[in-house]
């Protein structure tokens, strides 16, 4: 699998990350970042399927597939949360998965073990992210994500885990670094 980045449609990102300011009409056209409370309040549809990539109850991902037979470009979504179980889950990026699916992009939204859970922390958290992304190969046999058009998106701790996914020696030869989003 060749991992490469490309620009996500700006409308998709802005529809998930920004909201209009309440109040005067002049301010309504100026977007602002969502608060964490606003983000968690965004509704999400159930994923098309939940797939386990390991034996732990936190080793699974949610696959969302756009209409059509594929192959579809795929975005692996890795949530943040300060590496702590109490702060975040894959639910936080589910609305992003819905927005990407509506644009014809499959998503693989992964959960992983974090601090406060058995096996979480170093190296378990990083191994989980690696195994979850590797699971795309098995998913390709049935669900046809396009393994030549894979983007890994991580938020906060998920971004660090995403980087660690390709810095480990066993993965390094597969990575191709490009700029993802300005």
C-alpha positions in Angstrom: 0.0 0.0 0.0 1.4 3.4 -1.0 0.4 6.1 1.4 0.1 9.6 -0.2 -1.5 12.8 0.8 -3.7 15.0 -1.4 -5.8 18.1 -0.8 -9.2 17.4 0.7 -12.0 19.5 -0.7 -12.1 22.7 1.3 -15.9 22.6 1.5 -15.7 19.2 3.3 -13.3 20.5 5.9 -15.1 23.7 6.5 -18.5 22.0 6.8 -17.1 20.0 9.7 -14.7 22.3 11.4 -16.3 25.7 11.1 -19.6 27.2 12.1 -21.0 30.6 11.4 -20.9 33.2 14.1 -24.3 34.0 15.7 -25.5 37.5 15.7 -25.2 40.3 13.1 -25.5 39.5 9.4 -22.0 40.9 8.8 -20.6 38.4 11.3 -22.7 35.5 9.9 -20.4 35.2 6.8 -17.3 34.9 8.9 -16.6 31.3 10.0 -15.0 30.4 13.3 -13.6 27.2 14.7 -16.0 25.0 16.5 -15.7 24.5 20.3 -15.2 20.9 21.5 -18.8 21.0 22.8 -20.1 22.1 19.4 -18.1 19.4 17.7 -19.4 16.6 19.9 -22.9 17.9 19.3 -22.7 17.4 15.5 -24.8 14.4 14.6 -23.2 11.4 12.9 -24.8 8.6 11.0 -23.9 5.0 12.0 -21.0 3.6 10.1 -21.6 1.1 7.3 -19.7 -1.5 9.3 -17.5 -2.0 12.4 -14.4 -4.2 11.9 -12.1 -5.4 14.6 -8.4 -5.4 13.9 -7.3 -6.9 17.2 -8.6 -8.8 20.2 -9.1 -5.8 22.6 -12.4 -4.1 22.7 -10.7 -0.8 21.7 -9.1 -2.3 18.6 -11.7 -1.7 15.9 -12.6 0.7 13.2 -15.7 2.0 11.5 -15.8 1.8 7.7 -17.9 4.3 5.7 -18.3 3.6 2.0 -19.7 6.0 -0.6 -22.3 4.8 -3.2 -20.9 2.8 -6.1 -18.7 -0.2 -6.5 -15.4 1.6 -6.1 -12.5 1.5 -5.8 -12.8 4.6 -3.7 -10.1 6.8 -2.3 -9.9 6.3 1.5 -9.1 8.5 4.5 -8.0 6.8 7.7 -9.2 9.0 10.6 -7.3 8.9 13.9 -8.9 10.8 16.7 -7.0 12.8 19.4 -7.6 13.0 23.1 -4.2 13.6 24.7 -3.6 9.8 24.5 -6.1 9.5 27.4 -9.2 7.3 27.3 -11.2 9.9 29.2 -10.9 12.6 26.6 -11.9 11.4 23.1 -13.0 8.5 20.9 -13.6 7.8 17.3 -17.1 9.3 17.7 -15.4 12.8 17.5 -14.4 12.2 13.8 -17.5 10.4 12.8 -19.1 13.6 11.3 -15.9 14.1 9.3 -16.3 10.5 8.0 -19.9 11.3 7.0 -18.9 14.5 5.2 -16.1 12.7 3.3 -18.4 9.8 2.4 -20.8 12.3 0.9 -18.0 13.5 -1.3 -17.2 10.0 -2.6 -14.4 9.2 -0.2 -14.4 6.0 1.9 -13.3 6.5 5.5 -11.7 4.1 8.1 -12.2 5.8 11.5 -10.1 3.9 14.0 -10.3 3.4 17.7 -7.2 2.4 19.6 -6.0 1.7 23.2 -5.0 4.8 25.2 -3.7 5.7 28.6 -6.0 4.4 31.3 -6.8 1.2 29.3 -4.8 -2.1 29.4 -2.1 -2.0 26.7 -2.5 1.7 26.1 0.5 4.1 26.0 3.9 3.2 24.6 4.1 1.1 22.5 0.6 -0.2 22.4 -1.1 2.9 21.2 1.3 3.3 18.3 1.1 -0.4 17.5 -2.7 -0.2 17.4 -2.6 2.7 14.9 -0.2 0.8 12.7 -2.3 -2.4 12.8 -5.5 -0.4 12.2 -4.0 1.2 9.1 -2.6 -2.1 7.9 -6.2 -3.5 8.2 -7.0 -1.5 5.0 -5.3 -4.3 3.0 -7.7 -6.9 4.3 -10.7 -4.5 3.8 -9.6 -4.0 0.2 -10.3 -7.7 -0.6 -14.0 -7.1 0.0 -14.9 -3.4 0.1 -12.6 -2.0 -2.6 -10.9 1.0 -1.0 -8.2 2.3 -3.4 -4.9 1.5 -1.7 -3.1 3.8 -4.2 -5.1 6.8 -2.8 -4.9 6.6 1.0 -4.6 9.6 3.3 -4.1 9.4 7.0 -5.6 12.2 9.0 -4.9 12.6 12.7 -6.2 15.2 15.1 -4.0 16.2 18.1 -2.7 12.9 19.6 -4.0 11.2 16.5 -1.8 13.3 14.4 1.3 12.3 16.4 0.2 8.7 16.2 -0.2 9.1 12.4 3.3 10.4 12.2 4.6 7.6 14.3 2.8 5.1 12.0 5.4 5.9 9.3 8.5 6.6 11.3 8.7 3.1 12.7 11.3 1.1 10.7 8.9 -1.6 9.5 6.7 1.0 7.8 9.3 3.6 6.8 9.9 2.2 3.3 6.2 2.5 2.4 5.7 6.2 3.3 5.7 9.0 0.8 5.5 12.3 2.5 3.6 15.1 0.8 1.9 18.2 2.1 -1.8 17.4 3.0 -3.5 20.6 3.9 -2.4 24.2 3.8 
